[in-house]
């Protein structure tokens, strides 16, 4: 029987006053009964608008029907035919702007909880299925190199492996996963789960070599000389942007990239961590995106009593997911909206406060959002022991500097042909944040998947 509720089946979560003191996952996931109940809200629309909203085109109504039929493994197989990282996507994808944003149920009420159902299916599979080597010993079509083991690289590699290619991923860090490992906090995306998803990709026969800095350890041209017939660059966007204001070089000022990497990858939150991160009593996070929310919520968990989000636009313009904003507010993060930092003050080389100015919104700028304008005479200070700059990231320039013939934008993004993801350099493809700048996991995966198809088409037609 269809569930005609106008609201989603609630997902159990940790109490905000408890979770802001630990790094355990905030959302606890659906039980089987809750998942089936939510699945019954699906109308199984003839035109499937939700599928059109998914960057990797998961057959959403079909996997939801499998949940209703209580065939959870079939649901998993339906999802993974198009999406190689469902447990991750179910947690961090901005479904409200993609599949759920197109859901007909959202016209009168809330959309079907597609992301929550995807997470449930993936978690059920993880609990009940042993990872086995699914490597096909059939004819190998050729060798392909993938630069970076983040979502774009993993997606491209898994697709190519399924097609029969010999794929090697080259990862600069000692751990795999890219932004999934170093950028997204444990309380949003548990790292043991990320590793399980990576193990599933490796089980397809994908080889991963860590501690390899492409552009320095080996160049793309040298990879081609070693017999790789194509190269996919999914190296992400790890070069932080700063505001270029006075005081940014003081001790206690972090880029969000450095801060989250030290906490997530190097376990700075553990009591006896050899690489602790000092935040102090008062932390100011500059920015309004998901990374800013992650940094603020992490600082709170590290013991900072007062954590502020300073953003130059209003709440309606916040680019972070609505769920992340809601969780941040529940956990006691203080939002200082329509404010912008102008100077960082310090004493003896250490941060003491940040000077801000109030803003008001004027006419829309090139992004379509109303331009923030400073209000004269409205300066004020916020006491701060640490400041985290989370205003965006650009691709690292190393690959473009060491790859002759690779065209890039002035800001560093690699230029690609939209339909194939091929770059200006023959047989070199790129996708994810290395092309777009910092964006979403699922968009990076979509680019990796598109590139894999294009690589196969080109190599088979040679």
Secondary structure, DSSP 8 states (H G I E B T S, - for coil): -----SS-----B--HHHHTT--S-SB----HHHHHHHHTT----TT-HHHHT-TT---HHHHHHHHHTT-HHHHHHHHHTT-S-HHHHHHHS-GGGTTGGG-GGGGGS----HHHHHHHHHHHHHHH---------S----EEEEE--SHHHHHHHHHHHHHT-EEEEE-SSSSS-THHHHTS-TTTS-HHHHHHHHHHHHTTT-EEE-S--BTTTB-HHHHHHTT-SEEEE-----EE-----BTTTSBTEEEHHHHHHHHHTS-TTSTT-TT-----SEEEEE--SHHHHHHHHHHHHTT-SEEEEEESS-GGG--S-HHHHHHHHHTT-EEEESEEEEEEEEETTEEEEEEEEEEEEEEE-TTSSEEEEE-TT--EEEE-SEEEE-S-EE--THHHHSSTT--B-TTS-B-B-TTT-BBSSTTEEE-THHHHSS--HHHHHHHHHHHHHHHHHHHHH-
